[in-house]
Amino acid sequence: MTLPYDDALTGHKGRPQSVGASATFAELLQRVKAEGLLDLAPGYYFGRLALNTAIFAAGLVAFFALGDSWLQLLVAVWMGLSGGQSAFMWHDAGHKAMFRNRRAASLVGYIHANLVNGVSYGWWVNHHNRHHSHPNHLDMDPDIGRRTVIFDMKQYPTRTGRQRLVVRYQSVLFFVLLVLESYKMQKTAVKMIARREVRRPVLEAVLLLVRAAIYLTLVFSVLSPLLAVAFVLVQQATLGVYFGMIFAPNHKGMALRDGEEEQLDWLARQVLTSRNIRPSVLMDFLYGGLNYQVEHHLFPAMPQKSLRRARELTRDYCAERGMPYHEVGFWTSYKEVATFLHDVSAPVRSGQAGPTAQAA
């Protein structure tokens, strides 16, 4: 497979010591700070919180207005998308991009993660921070570790049974299985809280129970049993696909590393492993600013509204210093992901996975 930048410079697992060697994060950071792009934007986030509340409320109004009607499946899709939009709020709160105050950030996080989506905010913060520290590192990035699909053939021996079937056709099944992404995150929440691997297990457990009680009571009291089950399945599948479509283009198919030590400095680590989706008003809304993945990884505490300008500064700086910067359109981003997954699993389909893999 041809990587989005010259493979001869990086090697298959991304060792670009000579790429953009004169580039330094400190120099770029100075330019960003000079324009105040890391300053908090409380007015912007109060507006976003109000908009998200309005979207959620509109779904509730439609739910009660329609009653026991199969048109409720449209409401289920709406509420799934609403849950995805609320995820941007817990995401930015967790990065302290919304509030520097931990209590304020945690309040937003627990409400939007645990209460709205059934996801453990405490687990997510720990998991996501580790991902940001070492994106696309086969041994250090937990987002790679928790996937069934493989990013390198060295991962294949650890896959067994149905997992190997998924790997064989992972360029397609990766996207199909996104319908389960919300369920998997909710299942992980229960496991992490039960093991007390989060800071506030009692609080998080109570919020999950309150959510489940309200959600299931409303659905099964307003809708017939069959429709209620269909509503839950459609809403969860929509949320899962939305989650997956947001994170899928961010890093897959970009530079990989492995080993016990990090090989890249902060600037190269974030720029070479991240893919931007070309911005527009629609893309910015659908992705909650995560289409500016390069800038978000470089400056995780930057408010969403500042990412567009940071993109301009970062692109210019990378061009000056010879640092590859990858940005593509919406459809191209998913095509690159599918092509990468297809090429990685090619030895499995051809029966050339290797004796170690075959024997595992």
Residue frames as qw, qx, qy, qz and C-alpha x, y, z in Angstrom:
[[0.000, 0.886, 0.465, 0.000, 0.00, 0.00, 0.00],
 [0.361, 0.414, -0.042, 0.834, 1.12, 3.55, -0.69],
 [0.273, -0.568, -0.523, 0.574, 0.86, 5.68, 2.42],
 [0.166, 0.928, 0.332, -0.005, -0.57, 9.21, 2.17],
 [0.018, 0.925, -0.353, -0.142, 3.01, 10.49, 2.06],
 [0.579, 0.567, -0.584, -0.028, 6.26, 9.08, 0.68],
 [0.943, -0.328, -0.015, -0.055, 6.80, 5.65, 2.23],
 [0.764, 0.331, -0.258, 0.490, 10.47, 5.84, 1.35],
 [0.020, 0.639, -0.315, 0.702, 10.83, 8.66, 3.85],
 [0.583, -0.481, 0.289, -0.588, 9.01, 6.97, 6.69],
 [0.098, 0.140, -0.981, 0.090, 9.21, 3.21, 6.34],
 [0.417, -0.385, -0.740, -0.361, 6.08, 1.07, 6.81],
 [0.505, -0.622, -0.554, 0.225, 5.91, 1.81, 10.53],
 [0.014, -0.946, -0.118, -0.303, 6.79, 5.47, 10.29],
 [0.687, -0.475, -0.041, 0.548, 10.34, 6.31, 11.36],
 [0.419, 0.808, 0.187, 0.371, 10.61, 9.78, 9.79],
 [0.576, -0.559, -0.073, 0.592, 13.72, 11.03, 11.56],
 [0.360, -0.076, 0.325, 0.871, 14.68, 13.02, 8.45],
 [0.028, 0.638, 0.603, 0.477, 11.20, 14.30, 7.58],
 [0.221, -0.872, -0.165, -0.405, 10.67, 17.90, 8.64],
 [0.728, -0.155, -0.404, 0.532, 13.82, 17.71, 10.76],
 [0.216, 0.211, -0.161, 0.940, 13.94, 21.49, 11.20],
 [0.443, -0.558, -0.336, -0.615, 10.36, 21.69, 12.45],
 [0.211, -0.008, -0.752, 0.625, 9.81, 22.22, 16.18],
 [0.246, -0.668, -0.698, -0.078, 6.57, 22.21, 18.13],
 [0.320, -0.580, -0.290, 0.691, 7.75, 25.17, 20.23],
 [0.106, -0.135, 0.331, 0.928, 8.04, 27.35, 17.14],
 [0.221, -0.400, -0.697, -0.552, 4.55, 26.45, 15.93],
 [0.372, -0.621, -0.639, 0.262, 3.13, 26.85, 19.43],
 [0.239, -0.380, -0.101, 0.888, 4.52, 30.36, 19.60],
 [0.103, -0.096, -0.481, -0.865, 2.62, 31.32, 16.45],
 [0.365, -0.499, -0.750, -0.238, -0.59, 29.78, 17.77],
 [0.382, -0.575, -0.500, 0.523, -0.32, 31.53, 21.13],
 [0.177, -0.141, 0.107, 0.968, 0.42, 34.85, 19.45],
 [0.292, -0.244, -0.483, -0.789, -3.11, 34.78, 17.99],
 [0.424, -0.169, 0.494, -0.740, -4.76, 33.71, 21.23],
 [0.659, 0.043, -0.583, -0.474, -6.00, 30.44, 19.77],
 [0.469, -0.090, -0.837, 0.265, -5.55, 28.57, 23.06],
 [0.202, -0.100, 0.383, -0.896, -7.66, 31.05, 25.00],
 [0.180, 0.350, 0.889, -0.233, -10.93, 29.70, 26.37],
 [0.214, -0.142, -0.416, -0.872, -14.15, 30.51, 24.52],
 [0.156, 0.224, 0.826, -0.494, -16.94, 30.17, 27.12],
 [0.476, 0.410, 0.097, -0.772, -19.51, 32.02, 25.01],
 [0.472, 0.307, -0.689, -0.457, -19.00, 29.62, 22.14],
 [0.225, -0.001, -0.967, 0.117, -19.43, 26.55, 24.34],
 [0.292, 0.292, 0.596, -0.689, -22.49, 27.90, 26.13],
 [0.548, 0.398, -0.211, -0.705, -23.97, 28.31, 22.66],
 [0.428, 0.223, -0.847, -0.224, -23.01, 24.75, 21.71],
 [0.013, 0.105, 0.899, -0.424, -24.45, 23.36, 24.93],
 [0.435, 0.368, 0.311, -0.760, -27.69, 25.25, 24.27],
 [0.547, 0.367, -0.497, -0.565, -27.83, 23.96, 20.70],
 [0.282, 0.112, -0.953, 0.014, -27.26, 20.37, 21.82],
 [0.200, 0.223, 0.738, -0.604, -29.98, 20.73, 24.44],
 [0.522, 0.402, 0.005, -0.752, -32.36, 22.03, 21.77],
 [0.473, 0.285, -0.748, -0.368, -31.55, 19.11, 19.45],
 [0.133, -0.037, -0.954, 0.268, -32.16, 16.62, 22.26],
 [0.302, 0.312, 0.520, -0.735, -35.36, 18.38, 23.35],
 [0.531, 0.341, -0.319, -0.707, -36.69, 18.39, 19.79],
 [0.387, 0.118, -0.903, -0.146, -36.27, 14.63, 19.72],
 [0.023, 0.193, 0.837, -0.511, -38.18, 14.24, 22.99],
 [0.422, 0.353, 0.169, -0.818, -41.02, 16.44, 21.73],
 [0.545, 0.279, -0.587, -0.530, -41.28, 14.37, 18.55],
 [0.214, 0.046, -0.965, 0.143, -41.15, 11.15, 20.61],
 [0.176, 0.310, 0.715, -0.602, -44.14, 12.09, 22.77],
 [0.447, 0.404, -0.063, -0.796, -46.05, 13.67, 19.87],
 [0.469, 0.253, -0.726, -0.435, -45.83, 10.56, 17.65],
 [0.764, -0.215, 0.390, -0.466, -46.74, 8.03, 20.33],
 [0.669, -0.113, 0.732, 0.065, -46.93, 4.37, 19.34],
 [0.665, 0.711, 0.002, -0.227, -46.07, 4.85, 15.67],
 [0.877, 0.040, 0.227, 0.421, -43.41, 3.22, 13.50],
 [0.326, 0.853, -0.029, 0.406, -42.41, 6.73, 12.51],
 [0.573, -0.797, 0.192, 0.014, -40.62, 6.63, 15.85],
 [0.873, -0.019, 0.202, 0.444, -37.74, 4.92, 14.08],
 [0.385, 0.714, 0.052, 0.582, -36.97, 8.30, 12.50],
 [0.394, -0.861, 0.139, -0.291, -36.89, 9.76, 16.00],
 [0.894, -0.351, 0.175, 0.215, -34.54, 6.94, 17.00],
 [0.699, 0.385, 0.101, 0.594, -32.14, 7.99, 14.24],
 [0.001, 0.853, -0.012, 0.522, -32.43, 11.62, 15.37],
 [0.645, -0.734, 0.162, -0.134, -31.68, 10.68, 18.98],
 [0.906, -0.057, 0.129, 0.398, -28.70, 8.60, 17.87],
 [0.474, 0.576, 0.043, 0.665, -27.28, 11.59, 16.04],
 [0.318, -0.858, 0.031, -0.402, -28.09, 13.77, 19.04],
 [0.848, -0.499, 0.106, 0.144, -26.06, 11.44, 21.24],
 [0.768, 0.228, 0.100, 0.590, -23.13, 11.78, 18.87],
 [0.132, 0.773, 0.013, 0.620, -23.33, 15.56, 19.07],
 [0.591, -0.777, 0.074, -0.203, -23.35, 15.38, 22.87],
 [0.914, -0.138, 0.018, 0.380, -20.17, 13.28, 22.70],
 [0.466, 0.577, -0.052, 0.669, -18.34, 16.33, 21.36],
 [0.329, -0.813, 0.089, -0.472, -19.22, 18.11, 24.59],
 [0.841, -0.517, 0.152, 0.057, -17.77, 15.43, 26.88],
 [0.821, 0.267, 0.042, 0.503, -14.78, 15.19, 24.54],
 [0.253, 0.694, -0.092, 0.667, -13.95, 18.89, 24.73],
 [0.563, -0.751, 0.110, -0.327, -14.69, 19.00, 28.46],
 [0.944, -0.255, 0.068, 0.200, -12.32, 16.09, 29.02],
 [0.685, 0.334, 0.011, 0.648, -9.56, 17.94, 27.17],
 [0.295, -0.634, -0.259, 0.666, -10.14, 21.10, 29.27],
 [0.224, 0.224, 0.430, 0.845, -10.92, 22.92, 26.02],
 [0.250, -0.703, -0.524, -0.411, -14.28, 24.00, 27.43],
 [0.461, -0.854, 0.067, -0.230, -13.34, 24.80, 31.05],
 [0.374, 0.512, -0.669, 0.388, -9.98, 24.74, 32.80],
 [0.476, -0.365, 0.527, -0.602, -11.79, 24.09, 36.09],
 [0.125, 0.101, -0.985, -0.070, -11.87, 20.32, 36.70],
 [0.267, 0.313, 0.768, -0.491, -15.22, 20.33, 38.49],
 [0.486, 0.550, 0.032, -0.678, -16.98, 22.22, 35.71],
 [0.368, 0.414, -0.728, -0.404, -15.40, 20.01, 33.07],
 [0.004, -0.006, 0.990, -0.143, -16.31, 16.84, 34.98],
 [0.419, 0.386, 0.527, -0.631, -19.92, 17.99, 35.38],
 [0.559, 0.533, -0.263, -0.578, -20.30, 18.40, 31.63],
 [0.257, 0.363, -0.880, -0.167, -18.45, 15.13, 31.06],
 [0.168, 0.079, 0.930, -0.317, -20.51, 12.98, 33.41],
 [0.519, 0.457, 0.341, -0.638, -23.80, 14.38, 32.11],
 [0.575, 0.575, -0.319, -0.487, -23.01, 13.92, 28.42],
 [0.294, 0.351, -0.886, -0.074, -21.10, 10.64, 28.70],
 [0.025, 0.054, 0.944, -0.325, -22.74, 8.67, 31.51],
 [0.352, 0.395, 0.559, -0.639, -26.22, 10.17, 31.68],
 [0.546, 0.553, -0.122, -0.618, -26.89, 10.82, 28.00],
 [0.612, 0.485, -0.564, -0.268, -24.89, 8.06, 26.29],
 [0.953, -0.267, 0.066, -0.124, -24.23, 5.40, 28.92],
 [0.733, 0.432, -0.325, 0.413, -20.45, 5.70, 28.49],
 [0.673, -0.596, -0.189, 0.395, -18.00, 5.92, 31.40],
 [0.181, 0.961, -0.111, 0.177, -16.49, 9.39, 31.41],
 [0.501, -0.731, 0.460, 0.053, -13.73, 8.34, 33.80],
 [0.805, 0.010, 0.522, 0.281, -12.71, 5.40, 31.63],
 [0.578, 0.737, 0.245, 0.251, -12.86, 7.48, 28.47],
 [0.044, -0.972, 0.230, -0.034, -10.62, 10.28, 29.82],
 [0.586, -0.538, 0.581, 0.173, -7.89, 7.84, 30.82],
 [0.753, 0.256, 0.556, 0.242, -8.19, 5.85, 27.60],
 [0.455, 0.849, 0.201, 0.179, -8.28, 8.89, 25.35],
 [0.177, -0.927, 0.322, 0.081, -5.36, 10.66, 27.00],
 [0.651, -0.322, 0.629, 0.277, -3.18, 7.59, 26.43],
 [0.658, 0.542, 0.459, 0.250, -4.25, 7.58, 22.78],
 [0.195, 0.979, -0.012, 0.064, -3.26, 11.24, 22.44],
 [0.441, -0.749, 0.455, 0.194, 0.16, 10.56, 23.94],
 [0.295, -0.327, 0.815, 0.377, 1.04, 7.85, 21.41],
 [0.711, 0.453, 0.141, -0.519, -1.37, 7.87, 18.44],
 [0.826, 0.480, -0.246, -0.164, -1.03, 4.95, 16.03],
 [0.018, 0.554, -0.814, 0.172, 1.60, 3.20, 18.15],
 [0.704, -0.039, -0.654, -0.276, 0.92, -0.53, 17.96],
 [0.560, -0.147, -0.718, 0.387, 1.97, -1.13, 21.57],
 [0.179, -0.164, -0.440, 0.865, 1.05, 2.13, 23.29],
 [0.348, -0.053, -0.170, -0.920, -2.16, 3.37, 21.64],
 [0.340, 0.134, 0.845, -0.389, -5.18, 1.77, 23.39],
 [0.613, 0.480, 0.062, -0.625, -7.43, 2.68, 20.46],
 [0.506, 0.428, -0.700, -0.266, -5.44, 0.17, 18.40],
 [0.001, -0.201, 0.938, -0.283, -5.32, -2.40, 21.16],
 [0.448, 0.206, 0.662, -0.565, -9.08, -2.62, 21.62],
 [0.607, 0.434, -0.234, -0.623, -9.93, -3.21, 17.95],
 [0.874, 0.067, 0.480, -0.028, -10.64, -6.58, 16.35],
 [0.691, 0.712, -0.037, 0.119, -9.23, -5.41, 13.02],
 [0.756, -0.332, 0.121, 0.551, -5.46, -5.41, 12.62],
 [0.171, 0.960, -0.107, -0.196, -3.18, -2.56, 11.60],
 [0.158, 0.664, -0.726, -0.086, -0.10, -4.72, 11.09],
 [0.821, 0.066, -0.535, -0.188, 0.35, -8.46, 10.48],
 [0.252, 0.257, -0.770, 0.527, 2.22, -8.79, 13.78],
 [0.459, -0.120, 0.412, -0.778, -1.19, -8.47, 15.46],
 [0.715, 0.071, -0.467, -0.516, -2.74, -11.40, 13.58],
 [0.462, 0.060, -0.865, 0.186, -1.49, -14.25, 15.84],
 [0.093, 0.053, 0.647, -0.755, -3.49, -12.77, 18.74],
 [0.602, 0.112, -0.069, -0.788, -6.76, -13.06, 16.80],
 [0.154, -0.014, 0.987, -0.032, -8.77, -16.28, 17.09],
 [0.270, 0.471, 0.822, -0.172, -12.04, -17.75, 15.82],
 [0.283, 0.830, 0.478, 0.057, -14.51, -15.18, 14.54],
 [0.178, -0.854, 0.145, 0.466, -11.93, -12.44, 14.96],
 [0.388, -0.257, 0.667, 0.582, -9.90, -13.98, 12.13],
 [0.331, 0.580, 0.695, 0.268, -12.96, -13.93, 9.90],
 [0.005, 0.954, 0.195, -0.229, -13.34, -10.24, 10.65],
 [0.322, -0.647, 0.423, 0.547, -9.67, -9.64, 9.83],
 [0.488, 0.144, 0.730, 0.457, -9.97, -11.50, 6.52],
 [0.160, 0.655, 0.550, 0.493, -12.67, -9.11, 5.32],
 [0.328, -0.554, -0.394, 0.656, -11.87, -6.20, 7.59],
 [0.103, -0.015, 0.253, 0.962, -12.04, -3.50, 4.91],
 [0.387, -0.388, -0.523, -0.653, -15.81, -4.11, 4.81],
 [0.600, -0.490, -0.629, 0.065, -16.62, -5.62, 8.20],
 [0.329, -0.120, -0.346, 0.870, -14.91, -2.79, 10.06],
 [0.222, -0.110, -0.109, -0.963, -17.63, -0.43, 8.84],
 [0.590, -0.325, -0.617, -0.406, -20.45, -2.96, 9.20],
 [0.606, -0.338, -0.635, 0.340, -19.55, -3.67, 12.82],
 [0.085, 0.208, -0.214, 0.951, -19.71, 0.01, 13.73],
 [0.546, -0.477, -0.366, -0.583, -23.38, -0.61, 14.53],
 [0.787, -0.414, -0.432, 0.150, -22.08, -2.26, 17.73],
 [0.415, 0.374, -0.322, 0.764, -19.72, 0.55, 18.72],
 [0.375, -0.547, 0.138, -0.735, -22.12, 2.22, 21.16],
 [0.913, -0.319, -0.162, -0.194, -22.96, -1.15, 22.75],
 [0.805, 0.121, -0.345, 0.467, -19.24, -1.96, 23.12],
 [0.148, 0.457, -0.308, 0.821, -18.53, 1.36, 24.82],
 [0.620, -0.487, 0.057, -0.612, -21.47, 0.88, 27.18],
 [0.953, -0.150, -0.260, 0.043, -20.32, -2.67, 27.96],
 [0.586, 0.286, -0.371, 0.661, -16.83, -1.35, 28.69],
 [0.221, -0.569, 0.187, -0.770, -18.34, 1.27, 31.00],
 [0.845, -0.415, -0.064, -0.331, -20.03, -1.41, 33.09],
 [0.906, 0.024, -0.278, 0.319, -16.84, -3.49, 33.28],
 [0.385, 0.421, -0.315, 0.758, -14.60, -0.59, 34.26],
 [0.418, -0.553, 0.155, -0.704, -17.01, 0.63, 36.92],
 [0.929, -0.291, -0.152, -0.168, -17.50, -2.89, 38.32],
 [0.824, 0.079, -0.269, 0.491, -13.72, -3.26, 38.59],
 [0.343, -0.896, -0.109, 0.262, -13.52, 0.18, 40.22],
 [0.649, 0.020, 0.257, 0.716, -11.00, 1.27, 37.59],
 [0.110, 0.709, 0.244, 0.652, -12.51, 4.76, 37.44],
 [0.151, 0.264, -0.437, 0.846, -12.08, 7.60, 39.92],
 [0.427, -0.032, 0.385, -0.817, -15.74, 7.84, 40.98],
 [0.141, -0.066, -0.954, -0.258, -17.27, 4.37, 40.47],
 [0.080, 0.482, 0.768, -0.413, -20.35, 4.99, 42.66],
 [0.238, 0.589, 0.045, -0.771, -21.25, 8.24, 40.92],
 [0.243, 0.314, -0.680, -0.616, -20.74, 6.73, 37.48],
 [0.055, -0.184, -0.981, -0.032, -22.77, 3.63, 38.36],
 [0.169, 0.551, 0.582, -0.574, -25.65, 5.72, 39.68],
 [0.274, 0.540, -0.209, -0.768, -25.71, 7.84, 36.53],
 [0.199, 0.141, -0.865, -0.439, -25.76, 4.75, 34.31],
 [0.002, 0.345, 0.918, -0.193, -28.61, 3.23, 36.33],
 [0.215, 0.590, 0.318, -0.711, -30.62, 6.48, 36.23],
 [0.257, 0.409, -0.507, -0.714, -30.11, 6.68, 32.49],
 [0.146, -0.035, -0.959, -0.239, -31.18, 3.08, 31.93],
 [0.083, 0.448, 0.785, -0.419, -34.26, 3.49, 34.15],
 [0.271, 0.598, 0.106, -0.747, -35.45, 6.68, 32.43],
 [0.220, 0.369, -0.661, -0.615, -34.63, 5.49, 28.92],
 [0.132, -0.095, -0.974, -0.160, -36.25, 2.07, 29.17],
 [0.139, 0.480, 0.689, -0.524, -39.27, 3.32, 31.12],
 [0.304, 0.556, -0.060, -0.772, -40.04, 5.96, 28.51],
 [0.256, 0.284, -0.754, -0.534, -39.52, 3.66, 25.54],
 [0.171, -0.151, -0.972, -0.060, -41.52, 0.71, 26.87],
 [0.129, 0.490, 0.637, -0.582, -44.32, 2.81, 28.36],
 [0.332, 0.570, -0.081, -0.747, -44.96, 4.88, 25.22],
 [0.458, 0.395, -0.640, -0.474, -44.27, 2.23, 22.56],
 [0.964, -0.050, -0.041, -0.257, -45.49, -1.31, 22.03],
 [0.750, -0.476, 0.418, 0.189, -42.92, -3.96, 23.05],
 [0.783, 0.290, 0.364, 0.413, -41.83, -4.79, 19.49],
 [0.298, 0.867, 0.075, 0.391, -41.54, -1.14, 18.50],
 [0.442, -0.868, 0.224, -0.029, -39.72, -0.35, 21.74],
 [0.802, -0.250, 0.414, 0.352, -37.08, -2.97, 20.99],
 [0.618, 0.551, 0.313, 0.466, -36.76, -1.70, 17.41],
 [0.020, -0.976, 0.003, -0.215, -36.41, 1.87, 18.69],
 [0.601, -0.706, 0.341, 0.156, -33.58, 0.93, 21.05],
 [0.795, 0.028, 0.443, 0.413, -31.76, -1.06, 18.36],
 [0.462, 0.733, 0.251, 0.431, -32.03, 1.69, 15.74],
 [0.187, -0.969, 0.093, -0.132, -31.01, 4.43, 18.16],
 [0.676, -0.571, 0.407, 0.226, -27.99, 2.47, 19.40],
 [0.755, 0.246, 0.422, 0.437, -26.96, 1.41, 15.89],
 [0.291, 0.885, 0.142, 0.333, -27.17, 5.01, 14.66],
 [0.366, -0.898, 0.244, -0.016, -25.11, 6.23, 17.58],
 [0.792, -0.293, 0.438, 0.306, -22.54, 3.49, 17.04],
 [0.656, 0.494, 0.343, 0.456, -22.16, 4.24, 13.34],
 [0.067, 0.964, 0.013, 0.256, -21.89, 7.96, 14.07],
 [0.586, -0.722, 0.338, 0.143, -19.21, 7.33, 16.69],
 [0.797, -0.047, 0.469, 0.377, -17.33, 5.10, 14.28],
 [0.527, 0.691, 0.286, 0.402, -17.57, 7.40, 11.28],
 [0.143, -0.979, 0.120, -0.085, -16.15, 10.20, 13.42],
 [0.533, -0.672, 0.489, 0.160, -13.06, 8.31, 14.60],
 [0.894, 0.219, 0.347, 0.178, -12.44, 6.08, 11.54],
 [0.602, 0.726, 0.004, 0.332, -10.63, 8.63, 9.30],
 [0.313, -0.936, 0.162, -0.002, -8.53, 10.17, 12.07],
 [0.304, -0.697, 0.638, 0.120, -5.47, 7.88, 12.05],
 [0.827, 0.068, 0.556, 0.044, -6.07, 4.62, 10.18],
 [0.732, 0.578, 0.209, 0.293, -3.74, 4.30, 7.23],
 [0.074, 0.938, -0.268, 0.205, -1.32, 6.88, 8.60],
 [0.375, 0.546, -0.688, 0.296, 2.19, 6.28, 9.98],
 [0.882, -0.422, -0.169, -0.123, 2.56, 3.40, 12.46],
 [0.144, 0.629, -0.684, 0.340, 5.21, 2.69, 15.06],
 [0.886, -0.360, -0.274, -0.105, 5.89, -0.10, 17.53],
 [0.575, 0.272, -0.513, 0.577, 8.40, -1.04, 20.20],
 [0.515, -0.551, -0.532, 0.384, 8.91, -0.10, 23.83],
 [0.255, -0.471, -0.081, 0.841, 9.98, 3.48, 23.18],
 [0.386, 0.850, 0.295, -0.205, 8.39, 6.37, 21.31],
 [0.673, 0.079, 0.340, 0.652, 10.38, 7.22, 18.18],
 [0.214, 0.634, 0.341, 0.661, 8.86, 10.57, 17.25],
 [0.103, -0.081, -0.355, 0.926, 8.87, 14.00, 18.86],
 [0.266, 0.491, 0.618, -0.554, 5.52, 15.61, 19.66],
 [0.365, 0.562, -0.171, -0.722, 5.12, 17.52, 16.41],
 [0.302, 0.280, -0.814, -0.409, 5.96, 14.60, 14.10],
 [0.078, 0.129, 0.958, -0.242, 4.01, 12.17, 16.29],
 [0.340, 0.532, 0.531, -0.564, 0.79, 14.12, 15.86],
 [0.384, 0.606, -0.245, -0.652, 1.14, 15.43, 12.29],
 [0.231, 0.342, -0.841, -0.351, 2.37, 12.24, 10.61],
 [0.037, 0.147, 0.979, -0.137, -0.22, 10.00, 12.28],
 [0.268, 0.541, 0.543, -0.583, -3.29, 12.20, 11.71],
 [0.192, 0.310, 0.668, 0.648, -5.55, 12.83, 8.74],
 [0.208, 0.349, 0.249, -0.879, -7.69, 15.94, 8.31],
 [0.319, 0.563, 0.734, 0.206, -10.99, 16.02, 6.47],
 [0.190, 0.264, 0.219, 0.920, -11.30, 19.15, 4.36],
 [0.015, 0.390, 0.600, -0.699, -13.38, 21.67, 6.33],
 [0.167, -0.413, -0.455, -0.771, -16.73, 23.24, 5.55],
 [0.440, -0.312, 0.276, -0.796, -19.61, 24.41, 7.72],
 [0.901, -0.098, -0.196, -0.374, -21.26, 20.99, 7.37],
 [0.766, 0.173, -0.548, 0.288, -18.08, 18.99, 8.05],
 [0.086, 0.366, -0.530, 0.760, -17.24, 21.12, 11.08],
 [0.636, -0.266, 0.184, -0.700, -20.69, 20.47, 12.53],
 [0.931, 0.010, -0.293, -0.218, -20.83, 16.74, 11.75],
 [0.768, 0.150, -0.475, 0.402, -17.35, 16.08, 13.15],
 [0.533, -0.826, -0.172, 0.071, -17.49, 18.54, 16.03],
 [0.025, -0.921, 0.388, 0.032, -14.13, 19.95, 14.97],
 [0.726, -0.346, 0.576, 0.146, -12.46, 16.53, 14.87],
 [0.762, 0.595, 0.177, 0.184, -12.08, 16.86, 11.11],
 [0.176, 0.864, -0.387, 0.271, -9.17, 19.12, 12.17],
 [0.942, -0.302, -0.126, 0.077, -7.50, 16.03, 13.60],
 [0.660, 0.310, -0.238, 0.642, -3.93, 17.25, 13.11],
 [0.030, -0.573, 0.195, -0.795, -4.57, 20.47, 14.99],
 [0.750, -0.531, -0.053, -0.391, -6.64, 18.78, 17.67],
 [0.932, -0.152, -0.193, 0.268, -3.81, 16.35, 18.39],
 [0.481, 0.379, -0.226, 0.758, -1.20, 19.09, 18.44],
 [0.100, -0.241, 0.313, -0.913, -3.30, 21.33, 20.70],
 [0.295, -0.359, -0.882, -0.074, -5.84, 19.12, 22.52],
 [0.148, -0.558, -0.557, 0.597, -6.91, 21.92, 24.90],
 [0.003, 0.070, -0.278, -0.958, -7.71, 24.29, 22.02],
 [0.480, 0.410, 0.475, -0.613, -11.39, 25.34, 21.81],
 [0.592, 0.376, 0.685, 0.198, -13.20, 23.95, 18.80],
 [0.321, 0.913, 0.225, -0.114, -13.82, 27.38, 17.29],
 [0.124, -0.852, 0.406, 0.307, -10.08, 28.08, 17.02],
 [0.736, -0.095, 0.621, 0.252, -9.17, 24.94, 15.08],
 [0.624, 0.710, 0.296, 0.138, -9.92, 26.40, 11.65],
 [0.126, 0.954, -0.262, 0.069, -7.38, 29.19, 12.06],
 [0.563, -0.563, 0.598, 0.088, -4.89, 26.81, 13.69],
 [0.828, 0.288, 0.452, 0.162, -5.17, 24.65, 10.58],
 [0.469, 0.868, -0.013, 0.162, -4.00, 27.53, 8.41],
 [0.192, -0.857, 0.472, -0.077, -1.02, 28.21, 10.67],
 [0.735, -0.292, 0.610, 0.051, -0.10, 24.53, 10.92],
 [0.798, 0.492, 0.313, 0.152, -0.33, 23.88, 7.18],
 [0.304, 0.920, -0.190, 0.160, 1.84, 26.90, 6.45],
 [0.388, -0.733, 0.556, -0.060, 4.40, 25.89, 9.05],
 [0.829, -0.048, 0.550, 0.088, 4.58, 22.29, 7.83],
 [0.690, 0.689, 0.144, 0.171, 5.04, 23.50, 4.25],
 [0.043, 0.928, -0.348, 0.125, 7.87, 25.79, 5.38],
 [0.405, -0.602, 0.680, -0.107, 9.66, 23.00, 7.25],
 [0.435, 0.320, -0.789, -0.294, 9.06, 20.10, 4.87],
 [0.294, -0.010, 0.861, -0.416, 6.72, 18.22, 7.19],
 [0.191, -0.234, -0.808, -0.507, 4.08, 16.14, 5.33],
 [0.328, 0.170, 0.464, -0.805, 0.55, 17.29, 6.16],
 [0.025, -0.172, -0.909, -0.378, -2.34, 15.10, 5.02],
 [0.374, 0.361, 0.404, -0.753, -5.81, 16.45, 4.32],
 [0.003, 0.124, 0.843, 0.524, -8.44, 14.94, 2.00],
 [0.488, -0.190, -0.201, -0.828, -12.13, 15.16, 1.24],
 [0.701, -0.199, 0.404, -0.553, -14.92, 13.28, 3.04],
 [0.960, 0.193, 0.000, -0.204, -15.22, 10.28, 0.70],
 [0.587, 0.578, -0.521, 0.222, -11.50, 10.00, 0.06],
 [0.248, -0.550, 0.643, -0.471, -10.83, 9.69, 3.79],
 [0.819, -0.095, 0.447, -0.347, -12.97, 6.56, 4.10],
 [0.857, 0.478, -0.186, -0.039, -11.59, 5.16, 0.86],
 [0.279, 0.650, -0.632, 0.317, -8.08, 5.47, 2.26],
 [0.519, -0.369, 0.627, -0.449, -9.12, 3.72, 5.47],
 [0.923, 0.164, 0.227, -0.264, -10.79, 0.84, 3.58],
 [0.708, 0.602, -0.358, 0.084, -7.80, 0.48, 1.24],
 [0.012, -0.617, 0.690, -0.378, -5.38, 0.39, 4.16],
 [0.687, -0.201, 0.572, -0.401, -7.40, -2.28, 6.01],
 [0.910, 0.374, 0.018, -0.178, -7.72, -4.31, 2.80],
 [0.544, 0.655, -0.493, 0.178, -3.99, -4.20, 2.10],
 [0.257, -0.547, 0.692, -0.395, -2.96, -5.06, 5.67],
 [0.745, -0.063, 0.575, -0.331, -5.13, -8.19, 5.66],
 [0.667, 0.534, -0.388, -0.345, -4.09, -9.30, 2.14],
 [0.185, 0.400, -0.894, 0.081, -1.69, -12.02, 3.45],
 [0.464, 0.031, 0.745, -0.478, -4.57, -13.56, 5.39],
 [0.737, 0.454, 0.139, -0.481, -6.78, -13.82, 2.31],
 [0.589, 0.594, -0.522, -0.165, -3.92, -15.22, 0.20],
 [0.970, -0.218, -0.107, 0.026, -2.95, -17.80, 2.83],
 [0.642, 0.406, -0.308, 0.573, 0.43, -16.17, 3.35],
 [0.427, -0.850, 0.000, -0.309, -0.08, -15.03, 6.91],
 [0.161, 0.626, -0.689, 0.327, 3.01, -16.95, 8.04],
 [0.605, -0.078, -0.788, 0.081, 3.56, -20.10, 10.09],
 [0.107, -0.050, -0.629, 0.768, 3.36, -18.30, 13.44],
 [0.449, 0.050, 0.056, -0.890, 0.01, -16.78, 12.55],
 [0.680, 0.009, -0.578, -0.450, -1.34, -20.01, 11.14],
 [0.526, -0.054, -0.806, 0.265, -0.39, -21.95, 14.24],
 [0.084, -0.131, 0.467, -0.871, -1.81, -19.49, 16.75]]
